[in-house]
Amino acid sequence: MAIETRLKTVRKVRVYEEIVSQITSLILNGELKMGDKLPSERELGERFGVGRNSVREATRALESANLVETRQGEGTFIVAGPDSLVPVLSASISGDESGIHLLFEARRVLEPQIAALAAKRATPEELEELGRILESQRIEVDAGRNGIEEDTLFHLTLAKAAKNEFLLKLLRTLLESLRERREESIREQSDRIRSHETHLVILGALRAKNEGGATASMLSHLIEIEGGETDGDFSPETGAE
């Protein structure tokens, strides 16, 4: 296969998405609880090593997902906990492009954190099972089929290896909601092959217990495989592209 057919448009991760990812992770694991007040914009900017504009973008994205609330003169407070995130997600699901974008964005926030946990917690048996799933995916792809069932099973089995039932439930909701778009993203044979290859990279990081590598590999995989379905500059403040 010509190398030109395997090359994808490079997309960079926006700084605010990294901030959203970290804060959401703290909510998911219970370190940030409902009613907790976030540090000021200045303090967050210094902590993350970014400018205030990036902090403001992250805050708007978190507000649009109903995870935080900014109160004039008081600050920004956490208004959701782990148990409330699934209803929040379900309420945001819609068929329009802004809703689809939010779902893809939520996946990019969630799955790298799941991959990091799996790198730390996966048992040898779970790693073997992930390997068998990827072998099945390769067989499906080589036969000209899309391998979407194996793709889904890989991500869900990885989430099980993270040993967090809530994260598994949340991911299952996301994958079910995005199934049609996910199938579109691997319509071409070259995309199916690349999806399988990047899954292998993720599994390699898990086997090496490389949490950072697992996080980066998963984020890169999601941007590459699904990014084409969410091209455009979405504004968390207006909900428009």
C-alpha positions in Angstrom: 0.0 0.0 0.0 1.4 3.4 -1.0 2.5 5.5 2.0 0.5 8.4 0.7 -2.7 6.6 1.4 -1.7 6.1 5.0 -0.9 9.7 5.8 -3.5 11.8 7.8 -4.0 15.4 8.4 -2.1 16.4 11.5 -4.3 17.9 14.2 -2.9 19.4 17.4 -4.6 19.0 20.8 -5.8 22.3 22.1 -4.4 23.4 25.4 -7.8 23.8 27.0 -8.7 20.1 26.3 -5.7 19.0 28.4 -7.0 21.2 31.3 -10.6 19.8 30.9 -9.1 16.3 30.9 -7.3 16.7 34.2 -10.2 18.4 36.0 -12.7 15.8 34.7 -10.4 13.0 35.8 -10.3 14.5 39.3 -14.1 14.6 39.4 -14.3 11.0 38.2 -11.9 9.7 40.9 -13.6 11.7 43.6 -10.7 14.1 44.4 -12.9 17.0 43.3 -16.3 16.8 44.9 -19.6 18.7 44.4 -19.3 22.1 46.1 -15.5 22.3 45.9 -14.2 25.6 44.7 -11.6 25.7 41.9 -8.5 27.9 42.3 -8.6 31.3 40.6 -7.8 31.7 36.9 -4.4 33.1 37.8 -3.6 30.2 40.1 -4.8 27.6 37.6 -2.8 29.3 34.8 0.3 29.1 36.9 -0.3 25.5 37.9 -0.9 24.3 34.4 1.7 26.6 32.9 -0.7 28.2 30.5 -2.3 31.6 29.8 -5.6 32.8 31.3 -7.3 32.5 27.9 -6.8 28.7 27.9 -8.1 28.5 31.5 -11.2 30.5 30.4 -11.8 28.2 27.5 -11.5 25.1 29.7 -13.9 26.7 32.2 -16.5 27.4 29.4 -16.2 23.8 28.2 -16.7 22.4 31.7 -19.7 24.8 32.2 -21.2 23.7 28.9 -21.0 20.1 30.1 -22.7 21.1 33.4 -19.6 20.0 35.4 -18.8 23.4 37.0 -20.7 26.7 37.7 -19.1 30.1 37.8 -20.8 32.4 40.4 -20.2 36.1 40.0 -17.9 37.4 42.7 -17.5 34.0 44.3 -15.6 31.8 41.9 -16.0 28.5 40.0 -17.5 25.5 41.8 -17.8 21.8 41.0 -21.5 21.0 40.5 -21.3 17.3 39.4 -20.0 14.1 40.8 -19.1 10.7 39.2 -22.6 9.4 39.6 -24.2 12.3 37.9 -21.9 12.4 34.8 -23.8 9.6 32.9 -27.2 11.5 33.1 -25.4 14.7 32.1 -23.9 12.9 29.1 -27.1 11.3 28.1 -28.9 14.7 28.2 -26.3 16.2 25.9 -26.7 13.5 23.2 -28.3 14.8 20.0 -28.1 14.2 16.3 -26.8 17.6 15.4 -23.2 18.4 14.8 -22.7 20.3 18.0 -23.9 17.3 20.0 -21.8 14.9 18.1 -18.7 17.1 18.6 -19.3 17.2 22.3 -19.5 13.4 22.4 -16.2 13.0 20.5 -14.6 15.6 22.8 -15.9 13.7 25.8 -14.3 10.5 24.5 -10.9 12.3 24.0 -11.2 13.4 27.7 -12.2 10.1 29.1 -10.3 7.3 27.2 -6.7 8.5 27.7 -7.4 8.4 31.5 -8.8 4.9 31.2 -5.8 3.8 29.3 -3.5 5.2 32.0 -5.4 3.3 34.7 -5.4 0.1 32.6 -1.6 0.4 32.2 -1.3 0.3 36.0 -4.0 -2.2 36.8 -4.4 -4.7 33.9 -3.7 -8.3 34.8 -1.7 -10.7 32.5 -4.9 -12.4 31.7 -6.6 -9.2 30.6 -3.6 -8.3 28.5 -3.8 -11.7 26.8 -7.5 -11.1 26.1 -6.8 -7.7 24.5 -4.2 -9.4 22.3 -6.8 -12.0 21.2 -9.3 -9.3 20.4 -6.8 -7.5 18.2 -5.9 -10.7 16.4 -9.7 -11.1 15.7 -9.8 -7.5 14.5 -6.8 -8.2 12.1 -8.6 -11.2 10.6 -11.8 -9.2 10.1 -9.9 -6.3 8.5 -7.9 -8.6 6.2 -11.1 -10.1 5.1 -12.4 -6.7 4.0 -14.8 -6.2 6.9 -14.7 -3.2 9.1 -14.0 -5.0 12.4 -16.2 -2.6 14.4 -17.3 -5.2 16.8 -13.8 -6.1 17.7 -12.9 -2.4 17.8 -15.6 -1.8 20.4 -14.7 -4.9 22.4 -11.1 -3.8 22.6 -12.0 -0.4 24.1 -14.5 -1.9 26.5 -12.2 -4.6 27.6 -9.5 -2.0 28.2 -11.9 -0.1 30.3 -12.7 -3.2 32.4 -8.9 -3.6 32.9 -9.0 -0.1 34.5 -11.0 -1.6 37.3 -13.6 1.3 37.5 -17.2 0.3 36.9 -18.4 3.8 36.5 -15.8 4.6 33.7 -16.8 1.4 31.9 -20.5 2.4 32.1 -19.7 5.9 30.8 -17.6 4.6 28.0 -20.2 2.1 26.9 -22.7 5.0 26.7 -20.3 7.0 24.5 -19.5 4.2 22.2 -23.2 3.3 21.7 -24.1 6.9 21.0 -21.3 7.3 18.4 -21.5 3.9 16.7 -22.7 5.3 13.3 -20.0 7.9 13.2 -17.3 5.4 14.3 -18.3 3.2 11.4 -18.0 6.1 9.0 -14.5 6.9 10.3 -13.2 3.4 9.2 -15.1 3.2 5.9 -11.8 2.9 4.0 -9.6 -0.2 4.2 -6.6 2.0 5.0 -8.4 3.5 8.0 -9.3 0.0 9.3 -5.7 -1.1 9.0 -4.4 2.1 10.7 -7.0 1.6 13.5 -5.7 -1.9 14.2 -2.1 -0.7 14.1 -2.7 2.1 16.6 -4.6 -0.4 18.9 -1.4 -2.5 18.9 0.6 0.6 19.9 -1.8 1.1 22.9 -1.5 -2.5 23.9 2.3 -2.3 23.8 2.2 0.6 26.2 -0.2 -1.4 28.5 2.2 -4.4 28.5 5.1 -2.1 29.4 3.0 -0.6 32.2 3.8 2.8 30.6 1.0 5.0 31.9 2.2 8.1 30.0 2.7 6.1 26.8 -0.8 4.6 27.1 -2.3 8.0 27.6 -0.5 9.6 24.7 -1.2 6.6 22.4 -4.9 6.6 23.1 -5.3 10.3 22.6 -3.3 10.1 19.3 -5.5 7.2 18.2 -8.8 9.0 18.9 -7.6 12.2 17.1 -6.4 10.3 14.1 -9.3 7.8 13.7 -12.2 10.0 14.7 -10.9 13.5 14.2 -12.0 13.6 10.6 -15.6 13.4 11.8 -15.3 16.5 14.0 -13.3 18.9 11.9 -14.0 22.5 12.5 -13.5 25.0 15.3 -16.2 24.3 17.9 -16.9 27.1 20.4 -17.9 25.8 23.8 -19.3 29.2 24.6 -21.8 29.3 21.7 -22.1 25.7 20.8 -21.5 26.5 17.1 -18.9 25.6 14.6 
